[in-house]
Amino acid sequence: MSHPSIYLDHVSFILPHKVCFENFTANIISGNRIAIIGQNGVGKSTLLRAIQGNISIEGNIHSPKDIRFGYVPQIIETESKSGAERFHLALTQALAVNPNVLLLDEPTNHLDLKNRKALFRLIDKFEGTIVLASHDEELLSKMELFWHIDQGQINVYNESYEAFQLKRKMEYRQLLDEVDQLKQQKKALHVSLMKEQARAKQSREKGFKSIDNRKWPTIVNKAKADRSAKTTGRKRASIDTKKQNCIERLNRLKQPEVIIPTFNLSTDRLSEKVIISVKNGEVCYPNKTIIKDIHLSIYGTSRVVIAGSNGCGKSTMLKAIIADPSIDKKGQWMSPTLEYCGYLDQHFQNLTNDKSVFETIYDAVDDWSERKIRDHLATFLFFKNEEVNMLTQHLSGGEKVRLSLALIAAKTPPLLILDEVTNNLDIETKNHVIQVLQRYPGALIVVSHDPHFLNSINLTDCYVIKESELIAKKYGNLSN
């Protein structure tokens, strides 16, 4: 499985509107476990494809002839196959060439717990080199070398993911302390200069007496004050330069912004009573039963995960709850009307492409003033006029998530349903989703395979679909 090194020589990826990364030089040594990390849209997938030789970017990538690449691209779901099914097919094809370098692009998207564990076992046992792009923190903890794309640069960290995170946090705190110390030094210099100028003024007032006595302290003290002012000026300029350098480094270590939402949901719409009830239920497609023997009770304050293996019918169950006409149901169903529900999936179907960010919120709450809408959008990190006026079709994935969350907060439904909403999200955007859901006051039903996400949103109940049956389980016991 060993191979000669792969050389990346001053590689760059520059788009018309931004620099993703430039002048990156590195070696990929046999046996490396490399993770390419960074926010959505910085060029992680492009760099993987360039290493594999699928596309060309500026600079040179030298791969020896005996390199055998196994490449698994980022997978999406289709009508004919699920994302997990397509991933397994792509992985099988990649392993068929007996690769000594395995390239994986967001490999855990769409994978259930069982398939995640199988992938992790493969990664642990693989004897060759692995280079992957991922936002999955559990997967990243298995890597040993990190290429972090940020602010148009790629920085290399040769340490564990946990150490990488800790190092950046510590460096950020140290820089904040340094900026604070520089502010104090500048303030002390200003106070010192004011005192020196006050002394010079006092000397001038006594000048005539000194001149009569053939002493010249006025001139001396004025010269001394001038020298002091020049020295202070030089020190102040030095402090300003150091402070600017610190601020630039802080920008490169930019810490994620936090969303603290205010929900527009009156207490009279919140209920402790059962809002969804199913007895002896079945969920079917024409001529095919997907889930049977459904007994389900969800209350107005419940926070529920529907779990199960890939293809077991989780999304179908959600569609049945919101009365999707493509789903046939049997048994006794009591579920709320669509106006009562908010539904959000990874494709953001609650957004309209030809509406602006501002119009999206205005159409939901047309009794709000422009100022109130802008303040609300600012809470979800839409500050600038060009951001507020941008059409949703031009938003990035992370921006679409934030706008969807802003829409939910503006016109808050008593029941919120989320279907694999964290797929393809970078860590910062995923944390924005968590921040909002932690404060969401209504009932929550979520489908997700992301353990960190599920463990962060205060779930109370769990239903597992197994062998076409819906089974109630205590949350936290999903591995059995």
N, C-alpha and C positions, 0 to 999 in steps of 0.2 A: 504493500500500500504506500510505501514511501515514494517521494518524487522530488525532483529538483525544484528549487525555489521559483516562484512566479514574481516578476518584478513589475511594479507600477511606477512609472517615471513621469512625474509632473503632469498627472492627469487632471483634467478640468471638465466641468459640465456647466455651461453658461447658457441660460435661456435669454430671449430678448428682453424680458422684464426683470430678471434677477440672476445673480450668481449663486448657483447651488453649492459648488465647491470648486477650488482651483489650486493648481500646483501641488497636488498631493503625491508624495513619493513614499513607497513602502514595499516590503517584501512579504510574500505569503510563504512561510516555511512549512515543510512537511509536518503534519500533525497539529498544526495550529487549530484553535477553536476561536474563530473570529465572529463577532457580532457587529453588524453595521447598524447604528442606532441614530435616532434623530426624529424630528417632527415630520408629520405628513408633508410630502411635496419637496423635500430637500434633495432627493436624488438617490435614495437608497437602492431602489429597484434598478435604476439605470446603471449604477455602479456594479451591481451583481451581474447584470446582462453584459456589461462591458468586459468584466473578468472572464465570463464564459465565452466571449467572442461573438455574441449575438448582435451587438451593435458597436459602433465606433464612437469614441469621444476624443476630445483634444488630449494630446499627450501620447504616451506609449505604454502598452501592456505586453510584456514579453512572457509568453507561456511556452515552456519546453515541449517538444513534440510528443513525449510520452505521458503528458498530462491527459487523464481521462475525466472529463467533467460529467457529473450527474447533476442536472439542473431541474428544479421544480419551481415553476413560476407562481406568482400570486394567483390563487384560485378564486373563481366566482361561481355562484350557483347558477344553474340553468334549469329550464323546464324539464329537461330529460334526466338530468343527474343533479344530485345535491353537491354542495361544495366538498363535503367529506369524500364522496364517491369519486369525484374528479381528482381530488388530492391523491387518493390511494392509487388511481390509475397513473397519474403523473409520476408518483414516487416509484412505483413498480417499473416504469419505463426508464427512470433515471438510474435505478440500481441494476438494471439488466446489463448495462455496459461495464459493470464491475469498476465503478469510478474510484479514483484515488483522491478526488476533490469533489465534495458534495456541496452544491449551492442551493440554498432554501430561501424562498421569499415568503415571509409571513406564514410559516407552515402550520401554525396551530389554529388559524382562522377556521371556523366551522367544525372543529373536532370536538367530539364529546369526551367525557372523562376517560373512558376505556381507550379510545384512539389516541388521546394525548399521552397516556401512559405508555402505549405501544411506541409512539414516536420518540418519547424520551429514552426508552430502552434501546431503540435503534441508534440514537445519537450517542448514548453512553458506550455502546459496543463497537461503533464504527471506528475502524483503525486508521482511516485516512484523515484528510483535512476537511474541516467544515467551515464554510463561510455563509452566514445567514443574515437576513434582515428581519427584525422582529420588534414588536412592542410588548411582547409577553414576558413579564418579569420573572415568572417561574422558569421559562426557557432560558432567559438571559442569565440566570444564576448558574447555568451549566457552562457558560462560555468563559474564556480566560483572557481574551484580548478584545478591546473595543475600539472601533473606529466611529467616533462621534462627529456627525455632520451638524455644524451649527455656525450661523453667522458667516456663511460662505467659506468655511474652513473645515478640514477634517483633523481632529486631534486624536492621538492614539493613547490609550490607557492600557497598560499591561498589568491587570489586576482583576479581582473578582468584581462582579456587578455591584455587590453591596459596598465594596471598598471604593469603587468609582463614584457611587452616589454620595457616600460619606465624605470623600475627598472634595467633591464639588461644593457640598454644603459648608464644609469647614472653610474652604477658600473664600466662599461668598461671605461668611460671617467675618473672617479676618479682614477682608476688604472693606466691609461696612465699618468695622472698628477703626481701620486706618483712615477712612474718610472722616469719621467723627473726630479723631485725633487731629487731623489736619485743619478741620474747622476750628477746633479749640486753639490751635497754634496761631491761626490767622486772627482769631479774636484777641488773643493775648498780644500779638504784634500791634494790632490797632489800638489797644489800651495803652501800650507802651509808647506809641507814637503820640497819642493824645497828651500823655503826661509830659513828654519831652517838649511838645509845642506849648503847653501851659507854662512850663518852666522858662522857655524862651520869651514868652509874652511878659512874664513877671520880671525878667531881666531887662527887657526894653523899658518897662515903666520906671526902673531904677537907673536907667542909663545916664541921665544928665548928671546925677550925683557922682557917678563913677567917672565920667569924663572930666568933671571938675577936679577930681583927685588923681587925674592922669592915669586912670586905669581903664581898660578897654573890655570889660566883661560882656558888654552888649554885643560887640563884634565877635568875640570869642564864642559866646553862647549861641549867637545866630549861626555861626559856622558849624558849631557842634550840633545844633538842631538840624541844619541842612544835611550834615553827614549822617545823622541818625535817620532822617527821612529817606535818604538814598539807600542806606543799609536795610531799612524796613521794606522799602520798595523791592529790593532784590530778593529778600526773604519771602515777601508776599508772592512775587512772581514764581519763585521756586515752589512754594506751597501750592499755588494754582496749577502749575504743571504736574506736580505729583498727584493732585486731586483729580485732574482730568484723566491722567493715566489710570487711576483707580476706577474712575467711572466707566472708562472704556472696557476695562477688564470685567467690571460688574455686568456690563451689557452683554459681554461674551458668555458670562455665567448666569445669564438671565434666569431668575427664578419664576416658576409658573405663577400667573395671576390667579387669584381666588375669586370664585363667583359665590356671592351670598344673596340668594334670591328672596324676594318678597312675593308670596303667592296670593292671588286674588280669588280666594275661596271662602265664602261666608260660612260661619259655623252651622247655620241651619241646613246646609247641604251636606254636612258631615253626619254620618250615622254609625251607631254601634250595632245596628241591626244587620241581618243577612241581606246582601245586595245581589248575590249570585247563588242560586241553588239548583242542583241537578240531581235527580233521583232516577235510578234505572236507565241512565242515559246511554245513547250510542252516537258516535260520530261517523258518518259514512260519506263516501263518494258513490256515484251510481254503481251498483252491483258489487261494492266492496266496503266492508266494515273496517274502519281504521282503529277506533277505540270503542270498547264495550264496557258494560258494568260500571258506568260512571256515577259516583256518588260524591258530590262536591258542595261545600258550603264556604262562602267567602263573605267576610264581614266588612263593614265600612272602614275599619282600621287595619284590616289584614294586609300583610306584605308577603306575597306568595311567589315561590319559584316553581315552575313546571319543568321537571328534569326528565332525562331519558336519553337513550342512545340516538345516534344520527338516524333519521328516517323513521322514527317511531310515531310521529304525528303531533309533535309539540306545537308547531305553527298551525296545524290544522285545528287543534284544540282551541287556540286563541281565536281563530277565525269563527269557530262555532260559537264562542262566547259573545262575539260582537255581531252575530247573526249574518255572517257572510252568505249571500244567496247561493254560492257555489258549493256549500256544504249542506248535506242532509243530516238532520238530527232526529233521534227517536227518544222517547221517554218524557219525563217531566222537567222542563227547563224554565227557570225564572232568571232572566238576566236583564240588565238595564238597557235603555235605548242608546242609540249611537251618540246622541247629544250629551249623554252622561259620561261617555268614555273618551279618553285620549289614547290614540294608538300611534306608536312610534316604532319604526323598524330601521334597519341599516340603510335603506334606500330613501328615507326621509320623504315619504309620500304625502306628508301633511303640508309640504311646501309647494308653492306654485312658481314655476320657472320665470314667468314674465312679470312677476311682482317684485318690487324692491323690498329691501329689509324693512324700511319704514312702513310701506303699504301692507306688508304681512301682518304687522302688529295692529296697525290702524283698522284693518278690515275686521279684526277680532274684537277690538274694543274702540269703536268709533266715537264713544262719548269721552274718551281721554283727550286731553289737550296735547298739542305738539310737544310742549315741554315735558309733560309726564311720559309720553312715549319715548322721547329721547333719553330721559333719565332711566327709564326701564331698560332700554337697549344698552345704555352705558354699564348697567349692572352686569350685563352679559357680554361686556367687552367690545361693544360696537360704539366707538367714540367719535371717529372722524366723519365729516360729511360724506366723503366718498364711500365709506363703509356703510353708512346708513342708507345711502341712495343707490347702492349697488343692487342689480338684479340677482335673485337667488341662484339663477343658473350659472352665474359667474363666481359663486362662492366656493371656497375650498371645502373639503369634507368636514374639517373641524369647525368652520364657520357655519355650515349647515346644521351641525349638531347644536351649536350655541343658539342659533336662531330658533330651532325647534324647541329647545328648552325655554327660550324667552317667550315663545308663543304659548306653551303650556302654563308658564307662570302667570302670563297676562290674563288668560281665560282658563283658569285652573279647573280641570275636570275632577269630579269626586273619585273617579276610577282611572288609573293610568296603566296601559298595557304596553310592554316593551318586548320586542322580538329581535334578539341578537343585535341589540343596538350598538354594542361595543366592537363588533367586527370591523377591522381595518382602521381603528382609531389609534392615534398615538397616545402615549401615556398621559400627557398633559390634558388632552381633550377628554380622555376617559375619566380623569380625575374631576374635570368639570361636571361630567354627568353624575359622578358619585356625589359631589358637593350639592347638586340640586336635589337629587333623590333622597339624600339624608334629611333634607328639610321639607320634602313634599308631605303634605298633611293627610292626603287621602289614601284610598286603597291602591295597592300595587300588585300587578301580576307580571312576572318577568320570565322570559326564556333566555338562557345564556349558558355557555360552557366555560365562562371565565371565572375561576374560583376566587381570585382576588376581588373582582367586581362584586360577585355575589356576597362575599363575606364582609363587604364594606357598606351595604345599603340596608342593614337592620331588618333582615327578613325574619318572619315569624313562623311560616308554614312551608311545607314542601309536598308536592305531589309528583310521583314518578310514574311515567308510562313504561310498563314492562309487559311484554307478551300481550300487547293490545289491551291491557287493562290499566286503569288509573288507580294508583295505590298511594294512600296518605302515609307520609313518613315524617318523622321529626327532622327539622332542618339541621344540617350539620352532619348527617349520616348518609351522604350521597354516594359513597364509594362502595357500599355493599350491594 
